Amino acid sequence: MTHTDAVHSHNGPSAGHADPAFPARRGCPMDPPALLGELREQAPASRVTLWDGSRPWLVTRHAEARQVLRDERFSADSGRDGFPFVSPAATALRDSPPSFIRMDPPEHDRQRRMVTQEFMIKRVARLGPRVERIVDGLLDDMVAAGPPADLVDAFALPLPSLVICELLGVPYADHGFFQDRSRVLLNQLAPVEQVRTARDELSGYLRELVEEKAARPRDDLLSRLLTARTERDELTVDDTVRMALLLLIAGHETTANMTALSVLDLLQHPRQWELLCADPGRVAGAVEELLRHQTIVHTGLPRVALADVEIGDITVRAGEGVLVSLAAANRDERAFPEPDLLDVGRPGRRHLAFGFGVHQCLGQPLARLELQVALTGIVRRLPGLRIGVPAGELAFRDTMAIFGLFRLPVVW
């Protein structure tokens, strides 16, 4: 099935029509699939068909996305019947205990509180000078090597990897190992057994690291988690390993891909690029617009209904799966005038790039800091930056759980 297939309306299919297959393919790589816009105009939520034949609801409007994400009647527990998995690879992790992002309150809240203070805005702000030094060093190396360069490999990926390794206390020398396994874990086309192997290898590596820190604590997040566990018995070693796995993957994959996409988006909109080069002080606002315009969590946030819930004039029944499309919500003209337009002067932070509600991204202050420092450094140091290959030759991560670019060749 393609996005041209007719869709179900309200609580059942129209006669003779089938639900569209999801996830859908993109037309323009920098825009969400056309299907999302079509569904958004028809209803706040529509039935779609996943790989396994299941028919969850796909929420595509901004207001209704917020409604679902803040309503505790929609569970994030992947162990519940009806929970939607967008690929076979996603089911590979179903047989292992979840991290707190796949838990509901109160256990979700208890575990999340253990790391909340590490990502509070004031604490993250103290990392600013260190992030600036990393950005300067990476740009120094890139400029010294001369063009062409792969912005992903030379800059966008090592920046958040260095930062999250220092924060967690993970040796950066091992970055090749954990980046390779992370790519497998996020690849929606990876065979299930390959995903399980990558999970087990990365978990085993982190378990050794956690046990070492338990014996010899240092000044890093994992050591502090272990100290808190010892004093208050709030986290088991297994909990700490799963939390480390989540933070390590999310801490470098998301920001790395958002950084590269942001640069590409700006270079494809020369007037917006020129505005930032002329006034780098506008970068903070531009980051919010880029987060809205390029939503890297692109296949939706999964939930399952615990009760019958009304979404507009649609009733989602208890036990039915729901996918909240952040990409569709962030292009909803009801919330953002001319939503397909990139406008670095657009005010506010009403986008849902970090989700919403109790599961809203814990690391968003750190992500914002890294993106702001990275883009400020680039527009100041490399105002003549250009894409080094025809746009049609760029390879996008459209089969990955986190959207982005595999490579971004640039010259200056």
C-alpha positions, -999 to +999 in steps of 0.1 A: +000+000+000+011+036-006+000+069+008-024+072-021-046+045-006-078+058+009-080+060+047-104+049+073-126+077+088-137+080+124-141+046+141-142+023+111-132+019+074-152+032+046-165+005+024-140-009-001-111+011+013-079+001+032-059+018+058-027+033+045+006+016+053+028+032+079+056+044+081+052+061+047+079+071+023+090+107+019+088+126-013+111+155-006+137+142+020+135+174+040+097+172+044+075+147+062+056+122+039+027+136+020+005+110+037+008+129+071-006+161+057-034+142+039-045+125+071-041+156+092-066+174+070-091+146+072-092+139+109-072+144+141-065+107+142-067+081+114-062+043+112-030+031+096-017-004+090+017-015+104+040-043+091+023-069+113-012-061+102-021-041+133-042-010+129-033+017+154-045+053+153-021+079+140-025+113+156-014+141+132-027+174+146-008+196+171-036+200+197-046+164+197-009+153+199-005+173+231-038+159+244-026+123+240+009+129+253-003+145+285-032+120+292-022+092+315-049+071+300-024+065+272+003+042+284+039+042+272+044+006+286+056-015+256+046-047+274+009-040+272-013-057+247-020-034+217+012-014+220+022-005+184+056-015+171+064+002+138+089-024+127+100-060+134+133-046+147+114-026+174+099-058+188+134-072+194+136-052+226+102-063+239+116-094+256+140-073+279+131-051+308+124-016+296+141+017+305+120+044+321+108+059+288+087+027+284+072+028+318+042+046+333+040+066+366+048+060+393+078+038+384+086+061+354+086+091+377+108+074+404+135+065+379+134+097+359+138+117+391+172+100+396+186+118+366+165+149+364+189+171+383+217+162+359+198+178+330+184+209+347+189+241+328+213+257+354+235+226+356+236+221+318+245+258+314+277+251+334+287+228+306+286+257+281+324+265+282+333+229+277+309+225+248+324+257+232+359+243+235+348+210+219+331+229+190+362+252+185+385+222+185+364+202+160+362+232+137+399+239+140+406+204+129+381+205+100+395+239+087+431+227+091+424+196+071+407+217+044+377+211+022+360+189+014+348+175+047+320+152+059+302+174+084+286+143+101+319+125+107+341+155+114+317+176+135+281+166+140+287+131+154+318+137+176+304+168+193+275+151+212+294+119+216+322+137+234+298+156+256+277+126+266+308+104+272+322+130+296+288+135+313+282+097+318+318+088+324+321+066+293+355+064+276+353+083+243+380+059+229+352+034+227+330+056+206+333+034+175+320+004+194+289+021+209+281+041+177+281+009+156+258-008+180+236+022+183+231+023+145+219-013+146+195-006+175+179+023+156+177+006+122+141-004+116+152-028+088+178-047+109+170-084+115+156-090+150+185-113+160+210-086+149+192-060+171+193-084+201+230-090+196+238-053+194+217-047+226+234-075+245+269-064+234+263-028+244+245-037+276+274-060+285+299-032+279+280-008+301+275-034+328+313-038+331+316+000+332+289+003+359+305-024+380+338-007+377+323+026+388+305+009+417+339-002+430+357+031+422+332+060+418+343+091+400+328+125+392+304+115+365+267+108+362+269+070+364+290+071+395+265+095+411+236+072+402+254+043+418+261+064+449+224+073+452+215+036+447+238+026+476+224+053+499+187+050+491+185+017+472+165+034+444+181+018+414+194-017+408+225-024+388+202-036+360+182-003+362+215+017+360+227-003+329+194+003+311+195+040+320+231+042+308+221+026+275+192+050+270+212+081+278+242+070+258+223+063+226+198+093+229+226+116+240+246+113+208+223+101+180+196+127+184+218+158+185+242+145+159+215+141+134+197+173+143+230+192+139+237+179+104+200+184+093+200+219+107+230+229+086+216+213+055+182+230+061+198+264+064+220+259+034+190+250+013+174+283+025+202+308+017+183+338+031+179+321+065+216+311+064+226+347+056+205+361+085+224+339+110+258+346+095+250+384+098+237+380+133+247+349+152+227+362+181+197+349+164+208+313+166+189+304+198+156+313+181+167+296+149+173+263+168+137+262+179+125+267+144+148+241+130+136+216+157+101+222+145+109+221+108+131+190+110+115+166+135+140+137+138+117+114+159+098+109+126+078+077+129+058+087+160+056+082+197+038+049+205+011+046+232-017+022+240-051+033+254-060+022+289-096+034+286-120+047+260-108+082+251-123+108+228-099+125+203-121+151+186-150+131+172-131+098+173-133+073+201-101+054+208-110+022+226-092+007+255-065-016+242-060+002+209-026+014+199-018+050+191+011+067+173+016+104+179+033+119+148+055+147+161+065+155+125+029+160+114+020+180+145+050+203+139+037+211+104+001+217+115-011+250+101-035+253+130-005+258+152+021+273+129+012+297+100+028+286+068+042+255+085+063+242+056+083+274+055+116+276+074+116+310+092+144+315+118+125+345+131+094+325+140+087+331+177+081+307+205+087+271+215+053+255+208+068+227+187+067+191+199+102+181+188+109+169+224+075+154+229+052+166+256+039+156+290+056+134+316+077+117+290+090+149+274+127+146+265+148+147+297+179+159+278+164+189+259+184+215+278+216+197+268+204+193+232+196+230+229+229+240+243+248+218+219+228+229+189+231+265+198+269+264+203+274+242+172+255+265+149+270+296+163+305+282+158+297+272+122+281+305+110+309+325+126+338+304+113+324+291+080+300+316+065+309+304+030+299+268+038+283+250+008+269+215+002+297+196-016+276+173-038+243+176-057+214+174-033+202+142-050+233+124-039+227+129-002+218+097+017+191+101+043+184+079+074+147+073+065+148+037+077+162+047+111+142+055+142+161+088+143+159+106+110+190+124+096+219+121+072+245+094+069+270+119+054+269+156+046+298+165+023+306+202+025+331+227+011+339+263+020 
